[in-house]
Amino acid sequence: MSLFKLGCFRKLFRAHSLVSGNRYYVIRDDSSIIAFVAGQKSLAESGYKIIGAHTDSPGLRIKPHALHKSGEILRIGVEVYGGPILATFTDRDLSFAGRVSYRTEAGEIKTQLLCFEQSLLRLPNLAIHMNRKVNEDGRGVPTFVKAHFGRPSSSSRQKLNGTD
């Protein structure tokens, strides 16, 4: 929250009284930040303006009760969140990170951030016979190939054909 401190914002607590012209911020549930400046006039006189923004992290989320073991294989149920480009998740090393909520042995619910520092899994791409359209419309062709090796110009064709 050093950016708020640099801007002279003060952390607001529930029992805090507001002073005109002061800057405040509130953090809710360790995920939402609300910042504002208390106006010089009353709300009835000046009204208020709200500016909002959010960040989005499209990806795959682990479902509740996601672990399924079958023999030596452990499967983890996931769901699509947001609008990820799913092809970017295949054929590469992946790990887990995020906020995890759990119940302690005493029955208390706790939340903490989790980040594994190593690769834990890999999602293989589907075989071509299970996804026949993978190469249509350039979906399977890397962008740099299209950009650098696109349609040859007429002078390039002449050089290739030996007619220049």
N, C-alpha and C positions, 0 to 999 in steps of 0.2 A: 504494500500500500504506500510505498515511498512516493509514487506520483501524486497521490492525494496530499501527502504531507508537504511536498514541494509546492503544491498549489494552495497551501494554507487551509486544507480541509481538516476538520476535526471528526474523529469517530463519534457517532451519535449513539447514545445508550437510551434505553426506554424511558428512564426517569430524568432525562435531560430536558432542560427548557431551552427554547430557541431564542437567539438574539438577532435582531435585524442586521442584515449585511454579512453575517457570518456564513461560512461554508461548512457543510457537513456531509458525511457519508455513512452508510449503513451496509453491513454485510449480512445477508440472510442465507441460512442453510449452507454456508460455505460455497455457494454457487451464484448468488445474485449480488450485484453491487448497485446501490442507489446513491447518487450524489446530487446535491442541490445547494443553492444559495438562498438563504432566507431574505426575502425582499425588504425594502425600506418601508413600504406601505402595506396596509392590510390586504388580505386576499380579495376582499370585497371591492377595494379600490383598484387594485392593479391586476387581479387575476393571476394566472400562472402559465408557464410554457413547459412542455415536456418534450424531451428528446430521448428516443429509445434506440437501442441497438442490441444485437445478440450475436454470439459466435455459434457456429454450427460445425460439428465434427462428424460428417457422414462416415459411416463405417459399419462394422459388424459388432453387435452387442451380444454378450452372453445372456442367455435366457435364465430366468429363475429355475432352480432345480434342473440344471442343464447337464449334469454328469450322468452318463449312461455307460456302464461297463459290460462288455460282452467278451468273455474269455480274457485274453491279454490285451484287448483293444479298449481304449477309453475314448468315448466320443463326447464332444461338448456341443450342446445345442446353442446355435446362434440365430439372431434375427437381423435383418437389414434395417439400419437406422439412417434416416435422411436419404440422400440420393448419391450413394457412392458409385464410382466407376468400378464395378465388381471385378473386371479383368485385371485391375492393378493389384488385386489381392492374391492372384494365383501365381504358382511357380516361384515363390520367393519365401525367404525366412520370415516368420511372423512371431509375435509375442503378445502378451497381454499388458494393458495399462488402463488405469481409470480409478473411479471411486467405488469402493466396495462397502456394502453395509452387511453386518452380520450380527447374530445374537451370541452373547457370551454364555458361559456355563451358568452364570448367575441370572441369566434371562435379560440382561441389559442389551439394548441395541447400540452398536458402535459403528462408526463410519471412518474409513481411512483411505488414503491414496495408496495405490498399488502400482508398481512398475517393475517388471522383470527385466533384467539387464541382458538377457540372452534369448536366442531364438528357441521357441518351444514347439513350433509346429510349421507345417507347410500345407497349403491347399493346392492339390494338383489341378491343372486345367483339365477340362473334359476331353476325352478322346474324340477325334474328328468324326467318328461314326455316331457319336451322341450329340454332336453340335455341328451339323453340316454347314450352317450359315456363318461359321466363325470367320471365314475369309471373304465374305461378301461385303461390299461397300467400304472396303479398306479397314474393317474392324480388326483384322489380324495382321495388317501391314503397319510397321512402325512409321511414325510421322516423318522421321528424317529420310526414310526411303522414298516416300512420296515427294518430299520437298526437293531432294537432290537428284533423284533418278526418275523424275516424272517423264512426261512425254518429250522426246528429243526434238530440238528445233530442226528446221529444214537444213540448215548448214551442218548440224551434227549428223543428220541422216546421210547427207552427201559425203561427209568424211568417212562414216562407217561403211558406206557402199563403194567408196573409192571413186566417186564421180565429182569430186570438187575441183 
